[in-house]
Amino acid sequence: MTPRTTAERILNAARLLFEREGPGAVSMRRVAEAVGITPMAIYRHFPNREALLKRISDDSFNEIAHHWAARKSGGDPIAQLVAIQLIYLDYALAHPHLFDHAFSVRRDDARRFPEDFHARRSPTANVAYDAVVEAQQQGVLRAGDPWDITMTLWGHSHGLIALYRAGRFSYDDRRFQAFYEASLGRLLDGLRN
């Protein structure tokens, strides 16, 4: 879909720069050049660079949450949990700069566990939490605090991805994906009821 409004064009240009080169590449000057406007015109739509980066991050969280929610089919709850974690990996590999900014960079506006998560302020974690609750209700996962289990699953997945992105595996993407899925299976086996 082609962006129609100036704000959409600004956001699209900023995201393209972000995805290609990382957040450091997103300057008002470069975004303005890409859109064909003056740098000052951006401020009519975004008060500053940080607001533009926050919007990119928020949109990426919502995209992941949307993909996760779309995979929930009401079927096997373990398969749903695996699908959610595989989407997380796919997103990390396809959008490494967005992934890092959303999940690996210290930010003042980042959601914090447990308060923000218990208040359901995380669109991504909410989907995983709901899948954990459903698995517990069906008797597939052992009893325990569903937020703690959700964070355990996320920590496992994120840790493996961070190690892979830091060059700690000699695998190519395909072999790492196979290892990741097998490792997730081992973790879920330990959480089964």
Buried (B, 14 or more C-beta within 10 A) or exposed (E): EEEEEBBBBBBBBBBBBBBEEBBEBBEBEBBBBBBEBEBEBBEEBBEEBEEBBBBBBEBBBEBBBEBBBEBBEEEEBBEBBBBBBBBBBBBBBEBBBBBBBBBBEEEEEEBEBEEEBEEEEBBBBBBBBBBBBBBBEEEBBEEEEBBEBBBBBBEBBBEBBBEBBEEEBEEEEEEBBEBBEEBBEEBBEEBEE
